[in-house]
Amino acid sequence: MRHLLILLLSATFLLPQGARAQFVRKSTDVLCLLPTATAAVLTLVNKDEKGLKQLALSTLTSTVLSYGLEACITKARPDGDGMHAMPSTHTMIAFSGASYLQRRYGWKWGAPAYAVATYVAWGRVYSKRHDVWDVLAGTAIGVGCTYIFTRPFMKGTDVAISPSVIDDAKCLSVAITF
């Protein structure tokens, strides 16, 4: 993934201005899917059924929320092409996958995925498809939904947290099985 980022940055700054904007726009159309696709493949390779459910729930929830808000909020795009600027769905998809990778499998997977997602967010603003508020809203939706549904991957470990009452005292009970 590191080589991909170097290639993207090189192409972005070496191309002439007109071609650069077009390249950035097209690359964000494709790269927005990379973190989520990577998350799905990694989850399948690890045979992580819980993780697959968490990825599906977080991605589905954030997608429904994003498209629902897009339908309700009629905000013009900075380039004047349509009224579906808020929130940035491309950014939401990228950050949903990146935050899943980080939350479930740690920073080893999360850091490069966040780098790609950040490029997508920057590229959407650079190519005038969105403004900063649109990509911030997409980021918040993607990361927020992921953090609601995703728990860290612990092979062979189950954690259960439940409310309890002990001698009229309300508390939380934590049980860890490993």
C-alpha positions as a printed Julia matrix, in Angstrom:
178×3 Matrix{Float64}:
   0.0     0.0     0.0
   2.97    2.29    0.65
   4.06    2.0    -3.0
   0.55    2.89   -4.12
   0.62    6.08   -2.04
   4.0     7.1    -3.45
   2.73    6.49   -6.98
  -0.42    8.54   -6.33
   1.46   11.47   -4.87
   4.0    11.41   -7.7
   1.31   11.32  -10.38
  -0.68   14.03   -8.63
   2.15   16.55   -8.61
   3.87   15.66  -11.89
   0.82   15.95  -14.14
  -0.19   19.28  -15.71
  -2.92   21.19  -13.84
  -5.91   20.14  -16.02
  -4.89   16.48  -16.15
  -4.06   16.55  -12.43
  -7.6    17.46  -11.37
  -9.05   14.77  -13.64
  -6.56   12.17  -12.34
  -7.32   13.03   -8.71
 -11.07   12.8    -9.3
 -10.86    9.44  -11.09
  -8.4     8.0    -8.55
 -10.67    8.92   -5.63
 -13.58    7.22   -7.4
 -11.6     3.96   -7.33
  -9.51    4.32   -4.16
 -12.49    5.01   -1.93
 -13.23    1.28   -2.16
  -9.69    0.1    -1.34
  -9.82    0.22    2.5
 -13.19   -1.55    2.67
 -12.15   -4.15    0.07
  -8.91   -4.74    1.98
 -10.92   -5.12    5.2
 -13.22   -7.69    3.58
 -10.33   -9.74    2.17
  -8.36   -9.63    5.44
 -11.44  -10.66    7.41
 -12.11  -13.6     5.06
  -8.46  -14.7     5.11
  -8.52  -14.7     8.93
 -11.82  -16.63    8.9
 -13.1   -13.94   11.24
 -16.88  -14.46   11.17
 -17.54  -11.92   13.94
 -15.43   -9.39   12.1
 -17.3   -10.0     8.86
 -20.6    -9.29   10.62
 -19.14   -6.16   12.19
 -17.8    -4.95    8.83
 -21.13   -5.61    7.14
 -23.13   -3.84    9.87
 -20.87   -0.8    10.03
 -20.63   -0.44    6.24
 -24.36   -0.93    5.7
 -25.32    1.49    8.48
 -22.94    4.2     7.34
 -24.02    3.8     3.7
 -27.74    4.04    4.53
 -27.09    7.04    6.78
 -24.95    8.78    4.17
 -27.38    8.27    1.3
 -30.3     9.23    3.55
 -28.62   12.5     4.5
 -27.66   13.13    0.88
 -31.34   12.8    -0.1
 -32.48   15.14    2.68
 -29.78   17.8     2.38
 -29.83   19.59   -0.94
 -26.44   21.24   -1.12
 -24.8    22.13   -4.4
 -21.4    20.67   -5.24
 -18.58   23.22   -5.53
 -18.17   22.35   -9.23
 -21.92   23.0    -9.8
 -22.59   19.41  -10.9
 -25.61   18.34   -8.86
 -27.13   18.82   -5.44
 -25.65   15.84   -3.57
 -22.62   17.34   -1.86
 -23.39   16.69    1.81
 -22.02   14.29    3.06
 -19.22   12.89    0.91
 -20.09    9.24    0.34
 -16.67    8.51   -1.18
 -15.01    9.77    2.0
 -17.46    7.86    4.19
 -16.72    4.58    2.4
 -12.95    5.1     2.61
 -12.95    6.05    6.29
 -15.39    3.28    7.17
 -12.97    0.67    5.83
  -9.91    2.39    7.29
 -11.4     2.71   10.76
 -12.56   -0.93   10.64
  -9.03   -2.08    9.79
  -7.54    0.01   12.58
 -10.13   -0.92   15.19
 -10.25   -4.63   14.38
  -6.64   -5.39   13.39
  -4.58   -2.49   14.76
  -2.47    0.32   13.38
  -0.36   -1.98   11.19
  -3.38   -2.19    8.88
  -5.07    1.02    9.96
  -2.29    3.54    9.26
  -1.94    2.85    5.5
  -5.73    2.61    5.16
  -6.15    5.97    6.89
  -3.54    7.41    4.51
  -5.58    6.24    1.52
  -8.81    7.55    3.09
  -7.15   10.91    3.75
  -6.06   11.07    0.11
  -9.65   10.37   -0.93
 -10.96   13.17    1.33
  -8.31   15.59    0.08
  -8.96   14.56   -3.54
 -12.7    15.17   -3.26
 -12.02   18.72   -2.09
  -9.18   19.27   -4.59
 -11.32   18.14   -7.54
 -14.13   20.44   -6.3
 -16.65   17.64   -5.79
 -17.0    18.57   -2.1
 -15.95   21.18    0.39
 -14.21   20.52    3.7
 -17.5    20.22    5.63
 -18.79   17.55    3.25
 -15.72   15.35    3.71
 -15.7    15.93    7.48
 -19.32   14.77    7.65
 -18.48   11.69    5.55
 -15.51   10.96    7.79
 -17.6    11.28   10.96
 -20.3     8.96    9.61
 -17.82    6.31    8.43
 -15.7     6.3    11.58
 -18.66    6.72   13.94
 -20.63    3.77   12.57
 -17.52    1.6    12.57
 -16.74    2.39   16.2
 -20.31    1.53   17.18
 -20.19   -1.96   15.65
 -16.52   -3.02   15.59
 -14.53   -4.57   18.4
 -10.8    -5.44   18.37
  -9.89   -8.89   17.03
  -8.72  -11.2    19.77
  -8.1   -14.73   18.59
  -9.58  -17.21   21.03
 -10.76  -14.5    23.41
 -14.33  -13.59   24.25
 -15.21  -10.52   26.29
 -18.67  -10.1    27.82
 -19.77   -6.92   29.61
 -23.13   -6.85   31.36
 -24.93   -4.75   33.96
 -25.14   -6.29   37.44
 -26.56   -5.6    40.87
 -24.47   -6.74   43.84
 -25.81   -5.93   47.32
 -28.02   -3.15   45.91
 -25.01   -1.61   44.14
 -25.33   -1.14   40.4
 -22.2    -2.07   38.5
 -20.81   -3.67   35.34
 -19.54   -7.23   35.23
 -16.75   -8.12   32.84
 -15.99  -11.73   31.9
 -13.0   -12.59   29.74
 -12.6   -16.11   28.37
  -9.27  -17.06   26.77
